[in-house]
Amino acid sequence: DTDVLKKHYSGMKHWVEYLGTRTDKSGLVVREEPSAWCLGDWAAPGKDEVPPPFVNTCYYYYVTDILSRTASVLNNEKDKIYYGALSKQIKENVNKAYFDKGKKLYWQNRQGANAFPLAFGIVPEEDIIPVVENLVKSILNNTGHFDSGILATPLILDVLSKFGHEDIAFTLMNQRDYPGYGYILEKNTTTLWEYWDGELSHSHPMYGSVIRWFFKELAGINPDPEKPGFKHIIIKPLISGDLTHVSAGYRSIYGQINSKWTIKDNSLNLSVEIPSNTSATVFVPSNDENSVKINSISEGSLAELVKSDGKNTIYTISPGKYEFVSKNIGSLIKQVHVSTPQIAPYDTLFLKPEKANIFINSATPNAEIYYTFDGKIPDQNSMKYSGPFELDKNTVVNAIAYKDGFIPSFVKSTTINFIDPSINGIDYTVYEGMWDDKPDLDKIKPVSSGKVYRFDVKDIKKREDNIAIIFESNIEIDFDGDYIFYSLANDGSVLYIDKKVVVDNAGYFGEKVDNGKIHMKKGRHFIKVLYFENTGSESINVNIEGPNLTKQSIPPNKLFF
């Protein structure tokens, strides 16, 4: 039935033609309408955003390729040729601008930067596998966590599963800390957030797009592109990690499609149901066809063995219900990382003489956890966690988890800070107003003031959306040397040391990152931060890096009134 394609074909053409008017001389989609701004891979964590023109142009290729194939289905040979040639040119433009042929990666090897071209078919054929391997490396280098935004996140799972890295996809989805879905869920949320860290909206559905991975990959329910609309169904479940059961159903235009599997005693039990007037190809995970049997089949239904490919035994089936059993399934399941330990409380500030009770756990059942206090990476020779313990001084806790049959977890680190509220802290002053540039606060009357212990807008009581804040304190420096200060602010900030501007970050309309270097002597130095926002979105982070000090938030015990 091509009616839906005929109905929308004109609109599809108009969209592709419009995107063609938004390009620069290199053929990259770089702009929207006046006063609009391209979101790109929106809400990715960290400071390095995949360039929006890269994301835009990948989608420009994707929709143009779809249009060319739609023209083919509709027997429009002229459009098929024209848009096929256009999509080829767009692909060349993307690769020329963003592909490092020598290193086999896109842009800065961010996950999304590799995932978009892989998912859309932009990567040169001979470079696909090396680019996939670089995607995997970037994930592992990021401790098995996403570094992507709303668009790339589901594509990463698709690409990993397609190219045989379902173990890495499982690791990404099984993380319980930031940035990850477990982090959001364990905050007792009932809705998804706009940002991984919970900034801004707590009711944005975009990150819910990964649900298709549960249906298409874990449960394995897929349409056959050659017989669309689920006239022919492909059931190809992925068994991964320590999952022992998956169940999913989809109501197609022909009726209910169900796929359910369980693993017990090294055997896989796969139940499949497909509706009348359809057929299906079922891929039963297995070592060979001799390890698979059909345990039950509904009356009148037929299953025909096609072949075994070393990973699956493949059947074609008619409408009905089926139960397949595959023995000795364990050898097909790739080892995955133990779920990264969670340390609670995480990066928490305590006021002396309080003591901190520390809890550590892993979502992987029966995992053994080891930890250190001395800055060293823990291993199985470190202290073994057996229950909560107390701390009463500034401590960096590192933890790792082990379990037989699993790859050791990534290391989790958290800093437990203690401060003396009589001497540690930051004075702040709040101003309200409307401004399109850095405000001149000498002309504005302050509306409130107080004390906080970190450079953080969230620690200041509720007030108007459009504000400016002056933070003032004295920072204690332990060693002579060059120090780099960083500011991440929405909309803007200026950081001063001893009344000298070190960071001038006027980042309007979204967070920008800037930094500055200054030589400092051991001792205390006056630090002042001007923060302002004008769009309703509030955030500021101030970091320091220097001698014997890796980049981090300024420790609260190093800030004095």
C-alpha positions in Angstrom: 0.0 0.0 0.0 1.8 3.1 -1.2 -1.0 5.6 -0.6 0.6 7.1 2.4 3.8 7.7 0.4 1.8 9.3 -2.4 -0.1 11.5 0.1 3.1 12.9 1.7 5.5 12.8 -1.2 5.1 16.5 -2.0 5.7 17.5 1.6 8.8 15.3 1.7 10.2 17.0 -1.4 9.5 20.5 0.0 11.4 19.6 3.2 14.5 18.4 1.4 14.4 21.4 -0.9 14.1 23.7 2.2 17.1 22.1 3.8 19.0 22.8 0.6 18.4 26.5 1.1 20.0 26.4 4.6 23.5 25.3 3.5 26.8 27.1 3.3 29.3 26.9 0.4 30.5 23.5 1.7 27.0 22.1 1.5 26.5 21.9 5.2 23.2 22.8 6.9 24.3 25.7 9.1 21.3 27.8 9.7 17.6 27.9 10.3 15.3 30.9 10.0 16.5 34.4 11.3 16.6 34.4 15.1 16.4 30.6 15.3 19.2 28.4 16.4 20.1 24.8 15.5 19.9 22.4 18.5 22.1 19.6 17.2 22.5 16.6 19.5 20.7 18.5 22.2 21.3 18.0 25.9 24.5 16.0 25.6 26.6 15.9 28.8 29.9 17.8 29.0 31.3 20.8 27.3 32.2 19.4 23.9 29.1 19.5 21.7 28.9 17.7 18.4 28.7 20.6 15.9 25.1 21.2 15.0 25.9 21.6 11.3 27.4 18.1 11.4 24.2 16.7 12.9 22.0 18.8 10.6 23.8 17.6 7.5 23.7 13.9 8.5 19.9 14.2 8.8 19.9 16.1 5.5 21.5 13.1 3.9 19.2 10.7 5.7 15.9 12.3 4.6 17.2 12.8 1.0 18.2 9.1 0.8 14.7 8.2 2.1 13.2 10.5 -0.6 15.2 8.9 -3.4 14.1 5.4 -2.2 10.5 6.6 -1.9 10.6 7.9 -5.5 11.8 4.4 -6.6 8.8 2.8 -4.8 6.5 5.2 -6.6 8.2 4.6 -10.0 9.3 8.2 -10.3 12.6 7.5 -12.0 13.5 11.2 -12.5 13.3 12.0 -8.8 15.0 8.7 -7.9 18.0 9.7 -9.9 18.1 13.3 -8.9 17.7 12.8 -5.1 20.0 9.8 -5.3 22.7 12.0 -6.8 22.0 14.7 -4.2 22.3 12.3 -1.3 25.6 11.0 -2.7 26.9 14.6 -2.8 25.7 15.3 0.8 27.5 12.2 2.0 30.7 13.4 0.3 30.2 16.9 2.0 29.9 15.3 5.5 32.9 13.1 5.1 35.0 15.9 3.7 34.2 18.2 6.6 34.2 15.8 9.5 35.8 12.4 8.7 39.4 11.8 9.7 40.3 9.2 7.2 43.7 8.4 8.9 42.2 7.9 12.4 39.0 6.4 11.1 36.8 8.6 13.3 34.4 11.6 13.0 35.0 14.9 14.6 36.5 14.4 18.1 35.5 10.7 18.4 32.4 11.6 20.4 30.0 8.8 20.4 27.3 10.7 18.5 29.9 11.9 16.0 30.5 8.3 15.0 27.0 7.1 15.5 25.2 9.4 13.1 27.3 8.5 10.0 27.2 4.8 10.9 23.4 4.7 11.5 22.6 6.6 8.3 25.0 4.9 6.0 27.4 7.8 5.5 30.7 6.0 6.4 32.7 4.8 3.4 32.2 1.0 3.1 35.8 0.1 3.7 35.9 2.3 6.9 32.8 1.0 8.7 34.4 -1.6 11.0 37.2 0.7 12.1 34.7 3.5 12.9 32.6 1.0 14.9 35.7 0.1 16.8 36.4 3.7 17.6 32.8 4.1 18.8 33.3 1.2 21.2 36.7 2.7 22.4 35.1 6.1 23.0 32.4 4.4 25.2 34.9 2.4 27.2 37.1 5.4 27.6 34.0 7.2 29.0 33.7 4.4 31.7 30.8 2.7 29.8 28.5 5.7 29.8 26.7 7.7 27.2 28.2 11.1 26.2 25.4 11.8 23.7 22.3 13.9 23.5 18.7 13.1 22.5 19.3 12.3 18.9 22.5 10.1 19.0 21.6 8.1 22.1 19.1 5.6 20.4 21.3 5.5 17.3 24.3 4.3 19.4 22.3 1.4 20.7 21.2 0.5 17.1 24.7 0.7 15.7 26.3 -1.4 18.5 23.7 -4.1 18.2 23.9 -4.2 14.4 27.7 -4.7 14.5 27.8 -7.4 17.2 28.5 -5.2 20.2 25.3 -5.8 22.1 27.4 -6.3 25.3 28.5 -2.6 25.1 24.9 -1.6 24.5 23.9 -3.5 27.6 26.6 -1.9 29.6 25.5 1.6 28.6 21.9 0.8 29.5 22.8 -0.9 32.8 24.6 2.1 34.4 23.1 3.4 37.6 25.1 6.7 37.8 25.4 9.8 35.7 24.9 10.0 32.8 22.6 7.0 32.5 19.0 5.9 32.7 19.6 4.2 36.1 20.7 7.5 37.5 17.3 9.1 36.5 15.3 6.1 37.7 17.0 5.9 41.1 16.0 9.5 41.8 12.4 8.2 42.3 11.3 9.9 39.1 8.1 9.2 37.3 9.0 11.1 34.1 12.1 11.5 32.0 14.3 14.6 32.1 15.5 17.0 29.5 19.1 16.7 30.6 20.9 13.7 32.0 21.7 15.6 35.2 18.2 16.8 35.9 18.8 20.4 34.9 15.7 22.3 33.6 12.6 20.3 32.6 11.7 17.1 34.4 9.1 16.1 31.9 10.7 15.7 28.5 10.1 12.5 26.5 13.0 12.7 24.0 15.3 10.2 25.9 12.5 7.7 25.8 13.4 6.9 22.2 15.7 4.0 23.5 12.6 2.0 24.1 12.8 0.8 20.6 16.0 -1.1 21.5 14.0 -3.1 24.0 11.5 -4.1 21.3 13.8 -4.5 18.2 16.9 -5.9 19.8 16.2 -7.5 23.2 12.8 -8.9 22.2 13.8 -9.0 18.5 10.5 -7.9 17.0 11.2 -6.3 13.6 9.4 -5.7 10.3 10.9 -7.1 7.1 11.9 -4.2 4.8 11.0 -6.3 1.8 7.5 -6.9 3.1 6.7 -3.8 5.1 3.9 -3.3 7.6 4.7 -6.6 9.4 3.3 -8.7 6.6 6.5 -10.7 7.1 8.0 -10.5 10.6 11.6 -11.0 11.7 12.0 -12.3 15.3 15.7 -12.0 16.2 16.3 -11.6 20.0 19.6 -10.5 21.5 20.7 -12.3 24.6 23.0 -10.0 26.6 24.5 -9.4 30.0 22.9 -11.0 33.0 19.4 -10.6 31.7 17.3 -13.8 32.4 14.0 -12.8 30.9 12.5 -10.4 28.3 8.9 -10.1 27.2 7.4 -7.7 24.6 4.4 -7.4 22.4 3.4 -5.3 19.5 0.0 -4.8 18.0 0.4 -4.7 14.3 -2.3 -4.0 11.7 -2.6 -7.8 11.4 -2.8 -8.5 15.1 -0.7 -9.1 18.1 3.0 -10.1 17.8 4.6 -11.5 21.0 8.2 -12.4 21.8 9.2 -13.7 25.2 12.4 -15.5 26.3 13.9 -16.8 29.6 17.2 -18.3 30.5 17.5 -20.9 33.1 20.0 -23.7 33.7 22.0 -22.7 30.6 18.9 -23.1 28.4 17.0 -20.5 26.4 13.2 -20.8 26.2 11.8 -18.6 23.4 8.1 -18.2 22.9 6.8 -16.5 19.7 3.4 -15.6 18.5 2.5 -14.1 15.2 -1.0 -13.2 13.9 -3.0 -14.5 11.0 -2.2 -13.5 7.4 1.5 -13.1 8.2 4.7 -15.2 8.2 7.9 -14.8 10.1 11.6 -15.7 10.2 12.7 -16.6 13.7 16.4 -16.5 14.7 16.8 -18.8 17.7 20.2 -18.0 19.5 22.1 -21.3 19.4 25.4 -23.0 18.9 24.0 -25.3 16.1 20.7 -26.7 15.0 21.2 -29.9 17.0 21.0 -27.8 20.3 17.5 -26.5 19.3 14.2 -28.1 19.5 10.6 -27.0 19.0 9.0 -27.7 22.4 5.5 -26.9 21.3 3.6 -25.5 18.4 -0.1 -24.5 18.0 -2.4 -26.7 16.0 -2.2 -26.0 12.2 1.0 -24.0 12.5 4.2 -24.9 10.6 7.8 -24.3 11.3 10.5 -25.1 8.7 14.2 -25.2 9.5 16.2 -23.0 7.2 19.8 -23.2 8.4 22.2 -22.5 11.3 24.7 -19.7 11.0 26.8 -20.6 14.1 25.0 -18.0 16.3 21.3 -18.7 15.4 19.2 -21.5 14.2 16.8 -20.0 11.7 13.2 -21.1 11.0 10.4 -19.8 8.9 7.0 -20.1 10.6 3.3 -19.6 9.7 0.8 -17.9 12.0 0.5 -19.4 15.5 2.3 -19.9 18.8 5.7 -21.6 19.1 8.1 -22.5 21.9 11.7 -23.1 21.1 14.3 -24.4 23.5 18.1 -23.9 22.9 20.5 -25.8 25.1 24.0 -24.7 26.3 23.3 -21.1 25.6 25.9 -19.7 27.9 28.8 -19.7 25.4 26.9 -17.3 23.2 26.5 -14.6 25.9 29.4 -12.1 25.8 30.9 -11.1 29.2 29.8 -7.6 30.3 31.1 -5.3 32.9 29.8 -5.6 36.5 27.5 -2.6 37.0 29.5 0.3 38.3 29.3 0.7 42.1 27.2 3.4 43.5 28.6 5.4 46.5 26.1 7.2 48.7 26.1 9.9 49.6 27.7 11.1 46.4 29.8 14.3 46.3 28.1 15.4 49.5 29.0 18.3 51.8 29.0 17.8 55.6 29.2 20.5 58.2 31.6 19.7 61.1 31.2 18.0 63.5 28.9 15.8 61.4 30.1 12.4 60.3 29.3 10.7 57.0 27.9 7.2 56.8 29.1 5.7 53.5 27.2 3.0 51.6 28.4 1.2 48.4 26.4 -1.2 46.2 26.4 -2.6 42.7 23.3 -3.4 40.7 24.9 -6.7 39.7 23.6 -9.2 42.2 26.3 -10.8 44.5 29.1 -8.6 43.1 32.1 -8.1 45.5 33.1 -4.5 46.0 36.6 -3.2 47.0 37.5 0.4 47.8 40.3 2.8 48.7 40.8 6.1 50.5 44.3 6.9 49.4 43.7 7.9 45.8 44.8 4.6 44.4 42.7 2.6 41.9 41.2 -0.3 44.0 41.6 -4.0 43.1 40.9 -7.3 44.8 43.8 -6.6 47.2 42.1 -3.4 48.5 39.6 -3.2 51.4 36.6 -5.3 50.8 33.2 -3.6 51.4 31.1 -5.5 54.0 28.8 -2.7 55.2 28.5 1.0 55.8 31.4 2.9 57.4 32.0 6.4 58.9 34.1 9.3 57.7 34.9 12.5 59.5 37.4 14.2 57.2 37.7 15.1 53.5 38.1 11.8 51.6 38.1 10.6 48.0 36.5 7.1 47.9 37.2 4.9 44.9 35.3 1.7 44.4 35.3 -1.2 42.0 33.1 -4.4 41.7 34.0 -7.9 40.7 32.0 -11.1 39.9 33.0 -14.4 38.3 32.0 -14.5 34.7 32.0 -10.7 34.4 34.5 -8.0 33.4 35.4 -5.9 36.5 33.3 -2.8 36.8 34.6 0.7 35.9 35.9 2.5 38.9 33.6 4.9 40.7 35.0 7.9 42.6 33.3 10.3 44.9 34.5 13.1 47.1 33.2 13.5 50.7 33.8 17.1 51.8 33.7 18.4 55.4 33.7 22.1 56.1 33.7 24.3 59.2 30.7 26.6 58.7 32.2 29.3 60.9 35.1 29.9 58.5 34.3 28.2 55.2 31.9 29.6 52.6 31.0 32.1 49.9 29.1 35.3 50.3 26.5 36.0 47.6 24.4 38.9 46.5 21.4 38.6 44.2 20.2 41.2 41.6 17.1 41.2 39.4 16.6 42.8 36.1 16.5 42.4 32.3 19.6 42.6 30.2 20.9 41.5 26.8 24.5 41.8 27.9 26.7 41.6 31.0 24.8 43.8 33.5 26.2 46.8 35.2 25.4 46.0 38.8 26.5 49.4 40.1 23.2 50.7 38.8 21.0 48.0 40.3 19.9 47.6 43.8 20.4 44.1 45.3 17.3 42.1 46.4 18.9 39.5 48.7 22.2 38.1 50.0 23.4 35.2 52.0 26.1 32.5 52.3 26.6 29.2 50.4 29.4 26.7 50.3 29.7 26.1 46.5 29.4 28.1 43.3 25.9 26.8 42.5 22.8 28.7 41.7 20.6 25.8 43.0 21.8 26.5 46.5 20.2 30.0 46.5 16.6 30.3 47.5 13.8 30.7 44.9 13.7 34.1 43.1 13.0 35.7 39.8 14.1 34.0 36.6 16.2 36.8 35.2 19.0 37.4 37.8 22.6 38.2 38.4 24.6 36.9 41.3 27.9 38.1 42.8 29.8 35.3 44.6 32.8 36.4 46.7 35.2 34.3 48.8 38.9 33.7 49.5 40.4 30.6 47.9 43.3 28.8 49.6 46.2 27.8 47.3 48.5 25.1 48.5 51.4 25.4 46.0 53.0 28.1 43.9 52.3 27.7 40.2 50.0 28.2 37.3 46.3 27.5 37.8 43.6 27.2 35.2 40.0 28.3 36.2 37.0 27.1 34.2 33.5 28.5 34.1 30.5 26.7 32.6 27.6 29.1 32.7 24.1 29.7 31.2 24.0 32.6 30.2 27.2 34.2 31.3 29.9 34.6 33.9 33.1 36.5 34.7 35.6 35.1 37.2 38.1 37.3 39.0 41.2 36.4 41.1 42.5 39.3 43.2 40.3 41.7 41.2 41.9 40.5 37.9 39.7 39.0 35.2 40.7 35.4 34.6 37.6 34.1 32.8 35.3 36.3 30.8 32.5 34.0 29.6 29.6 35.9 28.1 27.9 32.8 26.8 24.4 34.0 25.9 21.7 31.6 24.9 23.1 28.4 26.2 26.1 27.1 28.2 29.5 28.0 26.8 32.8 27.1 28.3 35.8 29.3 28.7 38.9 29.2 30.9 41.9 31.3 31.9 45.3 30.7 33.4 46.9 32.7 36.2 50.1 32.3 38.3 49.3 32.1 42.0 51.4 32.1 45.1 50.7 29.8 48.1 48.1 31.4 50.4 44.7 32.9 50.2 43.4 34.9 47.2 40.2 36.8 46.7 37.9 35.1 44.2 34.8 36.7 42.7 32.4 35.3 40.2 29.7 37.3 38.4 26.9 35.1 37.1 23.9 36.2 35.1 21.2 34.7 33.1 18.5 36.1 30.7 16.7 33.0 29.3 15.1 31.3 32.3 17.7 28.5 32.3 20.1 28.6 35.2 23.5 26.8 35.7 27.0 27.6 36.7 30.0 25.4 37.5 33.4 26.7 38.5 36.4 24.4 38.3 40.1 24.6 39.0 43.2 22.8 37.8 46.8 23.3 38.9 49.8 21.8 40.6 48.9 18.4 42.3 45.3 19.3 41.4 43.3 17.6 38.6 40.5 19.5 37.1 37.6 19.6 39.6 35.1 21.8 41.3 36.7 24.1 43.8 36.8 22.1 47.1 34.5 23.8 49.6 37.0 23.4 52.4 39.4 25.7 50.4 36.9 28.6 50.3 36.9 31.0 53.2 34.7 34.0 54.2 
